Amino acid sequence: MSDPGDQTETLLGTQAPDAPAARPLGGSPPRLLGGRYLLEERIASGGMASVWRAHDEVLARTVGIKILHDHLAADEGFRERFRREAIAAAKLTHPNVVGLYDTGNDGDQVYLVMEYVAGVTLKHIIAREGALEVGRAAAIGEKVARALDYAHERGLVHRDVKPANILIGLDGSVKVADFGIAKAEEGDDLTKTGTVLGTAAYVAPEQILAEPIDGKADQYALACVLYEALTGQQPFKADSAVATAAQRLETDPLPLRARRADVPRALDDIIMRALSRRPEDRFPTLGRFADALAPFADADDSATAALAAAAAQRPSAAPRIDDGGDDTGDLADAGGALRSAVARGDDDTTVPSERRSPGDSFLGSEGRWLAAVLVIIVLVGALVAVGFATGVLDPQRIPIISARDGDDEQADAEPPPQPVALDVVDVAAFDPQGDGSENDDELAQAIDGDPNTAWRTEGYDTAAFGNLKEGVGLIVDLGETQPLHSVQLDTPTPGFSYELRVADAGPPSQPSDWDTVVRVAAAQGSNRSTLDGVAARYVLVWVTGDLPPDGGRHRAAVSELTVFGAEAASRP
């Protein structure tokens, strides 16, 4: 369902501004590419290409370079697609589009030279900070919509709009990256085979149905992005990429206000309109969509810059910190769910139904009917009091239910399900951005039931893997997909951050192909994470950073990993 390049989650310059410099991956010395570009650090890697920060020796500036993986560079079809990316992107000169400077070959290597953006992706911000303030999300959405509208006017459709392709600079800039699967609306079509391009969580219904694509597909995808930015949840989520994509053919997502009450009703209507299943029911252009978002946007770029800086400086922060005692699930913006949202106006031409002023917050709109309900309750109470006083109601004839009533039924009730430790049939290291192994000879010690033994990561120069990797981890195979209750992780090296990710098939070879179910910012000695409604065969402990110091290096350890399933207790 997704493009081979979809795994390059972070495209350019996402490390924190104070992060220490790192050597290129694998310790290889920096090299000159095309006789001009000195490679300094690999900052991302995916299924299609790796991205490096480099120095342009001719123009004395920092650039980002995307290098096609060797096995793909050898494929003439992929080389042609990479060349098309360069042609498409070179047409775009816009403050909210990542610029393309150069393209070329160096021996067997094929590369693009792009604008370097110091900052983070929107995906990174949502993962670390949770749901965004209404004004921030609308401001980012408006700028992305302007950039896409600019591209559409020049005959280009992005086709893969998603949080990972939206860069938020430390200067407050917002830029759309990776027009890698964009195609000219005129000319030859590399997708005539029927392949659906795009990411399952954001792909438009017409893309799934292989219907003609125009800019309204990007509008739908951007609406999905804004939905996630405002609620912390994707509008559609199923057990597989295909099922996720197919959901939108038959169902509409829940309104935003059903998941976050302080989203103004008019903004909810605007985004839901852009999420219409039929393209003709959406806004005519991305420009009109941007105009509709503008009244809600906080135009202060310094706030956007602060948001990016906070996410860059807090790589272990997460919207949900699991301490073993909270099973509330993903609650978007839990700290301010009832705050009043003040908007700046309304455009009646953009809201299809149930129009209200953008200033209608939850307390302003739903508060009125709540007040009426309270009045009714008071009146009923007064009538009951009058009934007792006049003798119409006899308190002695009102049945009193004892606390013991129903004890017999409770005694016969089925006891609640109890968690049971599940058997692990295999355990493996997960090192997709390294050599594929991570102290494999110690893996069994993470599941041997002995707290005195442990699996440890390799030693790294810094707490962030020397800026060489996004993470490492270990995978346990439960043999078959089954309902999960919780995961217990014990460690002799507390303080590191990790995520629990799951999968039904595979196991997947790339981190982004796993479903993240829990994030832990700072592991304790013993960590119990409850999983709500999760079923899976594979469980990945993905260590993401903050590795504690150990003998002059940095590493994390897992002394015991136990996965629990729910088993109903049998009656005697």
N, C-alpha and C positions, 0 to 999 in steps of 0.2 A: 504494500500500500504506500510506503514512503519511498522517497528518492534515496539512492545509495549515499548521497551526501548528507542525509538527514542526521547522521550520527555526529557530525561536527557541531556539537551543541554551542560551543563558544568560539566565535570567529576571530575576534581581534582584541588584544589588550585588556584582559579582564582581571589581571592581578591587581592587588592593592597597591597604591602608590608608594608605600614604604616597603614593599616586599623585597627581599634580597634578590640580587641577580642570580641566575641559575645557569649552569652549563647546559648545552644541548643534550637532549635525551640520549641515554646510553653512554655519556661521557665523550662523545666524538667531538673533535675540535671544531670551532666555527669555520665555515667555508664561504668562499665567494661564489655567488650564483650569477650566472650570466656575465661574469667579469665585473659586476657592479654592486650586487646586493650581498652584504656581509650578514649571514645568519647569526643571530644572537641567542634566541631562545625559542623553543617550541612551546606554543601557548594553547594549542588544542589539536586534537586528532579525532578522526572519525572514519567511517566506512569508505569515504571517497577520497579524502585528502587530509593533509596535516597543515596547520597554520603556524607560521613563525613570525616572531618580531625580528626585524632586520634593519640594517642601516644602509641607506642609499649613499654609496661612496661618491657619487657624482653630484647630487643635489644636497648632500649633507642633511638628510632628514630621516626620521624613523618611519618605517613602512611596515605593512603587514603583507606577508607572502603566503599564498595558498599553493601547496605543492601536491600534485596528484600522486597517489600511491603508485609504486612501481608496477604492480601487477595490472593496474588499470591504465597506466600510461602506455603500456604495451598493447592495449586494446584500441584499435583505430576508432571504434565507435565512441568510446569514452573520451578519447582525445578530441573528437569532433564536438562532443557535447561540451567539453571544457572550453573549446574555442568559441562556441556559441555563447557561453556565459560571458566571455570577455566582450564579444561584439554587443550583446544586449546591455551589459552594464556600462560600457563606454558611452552609450547614448545619453546617459543620465547624469546631469549636473544639477544637483539640488542639495540644499543644506541639510535635508533629512534623509539623504541616501549616501551610503558608503561609496566613496569615489574609487574608480579604477584608474591606475596610472600606467600600467605596462603589462605585457604578457610575452611569454617566450619559451624557448626550449634551452636546456643545458644538458647536452648529451641525451640520456634517456629520460631526463626529468622535464616535466611540463609544469609551468607555474604562472600564476597571476600575481601582480603587485598591486596592492590596494592601500587605501587610506588606513592609517593606524588610529584606532579609537581607544584611548585609555579610559576604561570604565568596566561595566559589567553588562550582562544581558538581562532583559526583563525576566527571563526564566529564572536567572540567579536571584533577582530581587524578590520575586514571588516566593521562591523556595525558602529564602532566608528571612524575609520580613513578613510574609503572609499577605493578606488582602491590603490593597493600597487605599489611601484616602481618596474619596470621590474626586476631588479636584485634581489630584496627581494623575489618577488613571485617565480621566477625561483629557487632560493636557497631553499626555503621551499619545493617547488614541487620536487626538486631533492632528498631531504632527505626523503620525504614521499615515493617517488618511490623506493628508496633503501630499505626502511623498508618493503614495500609490496612485493618487489621482494624476499627478504629474507624469508618472510612468505610463498610465493608461492613455493619456493624451498623445503619447508618442508610440502607441501601438504595442506596449509591453504589459504582460500580465505576470505577476510574481509567481503565483501558484503554490507558494509554500510559506505563507505568512504565519508565524508562530512566535511565542515569546523568545525562543532561542535565536531568532533572526532579527530581533529588535535590540539595538545596543543603546545603553544609557551611559553617556560620557560623564566623567568626573567634573566636566565643565557645565553640566546640565543639558548637553545636546542629546537629541533623540535621532537615531539613524536606522534606516532599514538596510539590512545586510543580505548578502547571498541571493542575488537574482539567478542562482545557478540552475533553476528549472523554469525560469521565465522563458517565454518564446514570443517571437514577433507574431502578431495577429496576421501579418501578411507573410508570404513566402513559404518555404518548405517546412513541414511539420515533422519533428523527430518523434512524435508521440502517436503516430497513426496506427501503431500496433494495438492500441487500446489500453496501454498501461496508464493507470491512474497515478498522477504525480501529486505529491503533497503529503502531509502528515495526518494520520487517521483522526487525531483529536480535533483537527481544525479544517478538514477538507469539506468542501461544499457538496451538497447533494448532487448537483449537476455533474460534478467531477466523478462521483461514484458511478453515475449512470452513463458516463462517457458521452455526455451531451456537449454541444459547443460551449466553449468557455470564454467569458469576457471578464471585465473588471469586477462584476458583481460576485464572482467567486472569491476574489480577494476581500471584498466587503464582508462576506459571510465569515471568512477566516478571522478578520480583524475583530468582528463582533464576538467570536469565540474567545479571542485573546482578552478582550475587555471584560467579558463575563468572568473569566478566570482571575483577572487582575482585581476585580471588585469583590469577588466572593471567595477566592482561594481554591475554587473547584472548577473543573472543566464542565461545560454544559452537558456533555455526554461522556459516559465512562462505562465500559463493559469489560468482559473477561479477555477479549482479544482485540487486536487492531481492526479486524474485519467487522466484528460485532459492534465496536464503537462507531465505526463509519456508517454501518447500516442502520443504527438507531435513528439517525436523523432523517431517514427516508420515510419513517412512519410516525414519529413522535416529535413534539416540540419540547424544548427544555423548560424546566421550572422557571417562572419569572425570577428575576434577580431578587426582588423584595421578599420572596419566599425563603431565600437563604440569607439575606442581609437587609434588615428592615429599614435602615437609614438611607438606602439608595433612593433618591428622589423618584417619584412615580414617572415623571416625564422622561428622565434618563433611562429608566427601565423600559419604557415604551420605545424609545429610540433604538436601544440595543436589540430588543426583541424584534423590532421591525427589520433590522439588518440581518437577523437570524431567521428570517422567513424561509420556508423550504422552497418556495417558488421565487426565482430571481426577479420576476416582474413585481413582486410585492415589496422588494427592498427599495432603498433609495436609488434614484436614477443614476447617480454617480458617487464616487468617493468624496468629491468636493462637497456635495450636499450633505453627506454623512458627517464630514468635518464641520460644516456650518452648524449642524444640529448639536454636535458635541461642544462647540465653542462656548456657549453660555455657562457650561458647568466646569470649564477648564480653569485651573489655577495657572496663570501665565508666568509665575515667578520661577525662572529657570534655576535660581539658587536653591529652591526647595527640591527640585529634581536632582541637582548636583549633590545635595546633602543625602538624598535617598541612595544614590549610587555609591557615594563614599561610605555610608554606613554599611551597605551590603558588602562592599569590598573589604572593609576592615573587620567584618564579623562573619568570616566564612563558615563558622559553626552554628550561627544563629538559625532558628527555624520557626515556622509558624506554629508548630506544635512541639513542645518539649515533653517527652514522655518520662515521667518519674515513677511509673509503675502504679500510680494511684488514680490516674485520670483516664477514663474510658469514654470521653465525650465525643471523640472523633474529631474531624476537621471543622472547627468552628471559626469561620472567617471573622477577623477583627473583633475578637472576644472582648477586648478592652474597651470598645466604644460602640457597642451594637445599637445603643439608643441615642447617640448624640444627634443633634439637629444638623441637617445638611442645608445650607443656604446657597441657592443657585442664583444666577444672574439674569434670568429672563427665559423666555420661551418662544418657540417658533411654531405656530399652529400648523404651518404647512408640512411639518416633518413628523408630527405625531398622529398615527392613524386612528387611534381610538382612545377613549377614556382620558381625554386631555385634562391635565392639571398643571398648575404652576409648578416650576421646578423647586420652589420653596416648600412644597408640601413634603415634610418629613414624616416619619412614622408617628411621632407624637402629634403632629399637626393634622394628619389625615385620619389615622385610626383612633386618635384620642377622642374625637367627637363622639363616635359610637360607643366607646368605652364609658364616657361620661353618662350617656343615656342609659347604659346597662346598670351603672351604679345607682342612678335615680330610681330605676325599677326595683332594684334590690331594697333600697330604703323604703319605698312604698309598700312592698310586700311585708317587710318587717313591721311597719306601722300597722298594717291590717291584722297581722297575727297578734300584735299586742292588744289591739282593740277587741279581737275575738276572745282573748283570755279574760279581759276586763269585763266584758258583757256576758260571759258565760256561754257564748256560742261555741267556743272551743273549750273542751274539758281536758286539762293536762293529764288527768288520771286515765283517760281513755286513749292517750297517745302511746303506742307501744315503745318500750325501751329495749334496745338491742344490747344485750350483755356482751362484754368483751369475750366471754367464754362461748357465746353462741357460735356454732360452726367449728368448734374444736375438733369434733369427730371427723368432719370433712377434712380439716387440716391434717389430722393424724394419718388419714388415708391418702393424702396427696402425694404425688410423685416427688421425691427429693430432686433438687435442682441438679443439672448436669455438673459433673466434676471434671476438671482438666486431668488429662493423663499424658505422660511423656510418650512421644512417638518414636518409633524406631528409625534410625538413620541408616540407610543402606550404603551411602557413600559420602565422602567429603572431599572437596577439591579447592585448590587455591584459585583466586580470580585476580589476574594482573593484566588487563587488556591493553594497558599502555606501556608495559614493560616486556619482559622476556617470557611472560606466561606462567611463571612459577613464583612462589613466595614461601620459602622455607617449607617445601612440600613434605620433607621428612618429619616435620612436627605436627602435621595436620591431625593425625589420629589423637593427639594429646588434647585437642579441643573437645572431644566427645567421648573420652575414655572413662568419665565418671570420677577421675582423680583430680581434686582441686590443686594438688601440688605440682601438676604438670600443665604445660600451656603451649599453644601455638603462638608464635611471635612473627610480626612483620619483619622484613629486613630493616637494617638500620639506615636512616637518612640524615642528611646534613642539617635539615631544618624540620620544624614541626609540620610543615606543609609539603612533605615529600621532596624537599629541595626544589620545589616548583617544577618538578619533572612530571608529576602525575596528578590526576584528580583524586585518585584513591586506589586502594587495594582491598582485598577481602577474601572471605572464604564462603563456599557454597555447601549446603547440606542437601542431600537428595533423600526425600521421604518415600521414594518408590512409586507413589501414585498421588494424584491430586486428592486432597482431603481437607475438611474444615479445620482451621487452626484456632486455637484459643489464645495463646500467648507465647512469648519467647523469653527465655531466661539467659542472660549473658553475664558471666562472672569474669572479672579481670583483675590481675595483680598490678596493672598499670592504669589507674583511673585518670580521667581528665580528657581523653581523646573523644572526638566526635565520630558518630557512625550513623548509618541508616540501615533499616531493615527493608529489603526489597524481596519481592516474590515473583514467581513465574510458574506457569502450568506446563510448558513444554520447553525443550531445549537441552540444557540451560542456555539462555541467550549469551552471545559473545560480547555484547556491548552494554555498558551500564544503563544507557537510556532505554534499552529494550525491556528492562525490568520495571515493575510497578513498585513505587516507593510507598510503604504503608506506615512507617514510623521514623522519626528523626530524633536522635538523642544528642544534645549539644555537649554534654560533659559526662562521660560514663563514670558511674560510681563503682565501688567494689563489686556490688551485685545489682543487676538491672533487670526488672521484670516489665516487659512491654506487652500490653493487652492488645490483641488484634480483633477488631470488630467486623464480623461478617466476611473474613478473608478465607479463601480456600486456595491451596497451591500445592505443588509437588516440590518445588525448589525454594529454598530460603537463602538469601544472600546477606551476609553481614558486610556492608560496604563501608570501610573505614575512610572517612573523608578529610581528616586532618587533626590538628592540635595534638600531634604525637608527643607524648611526654619524653623528656630526656632520659637516656639510659647509656651510661658508660661513654659519654662523649658523642653519642649519636641520638637519634630520636626513633622510637618504635612503640607499637602498641601490642598488647597480648590478650589472648582469650584463653582462660584456664578451663572454662566449661561453657558449652552452648547446648541448651536444651529447648526443644520445640514441643509445645503442648497442644494436644487436640482435645475436643470436648467429647466426653463419653457419658451417656445417660446412666445414672445409678439404677441398678435393678432393684425391684421391690422384693422384700423377704417373702 
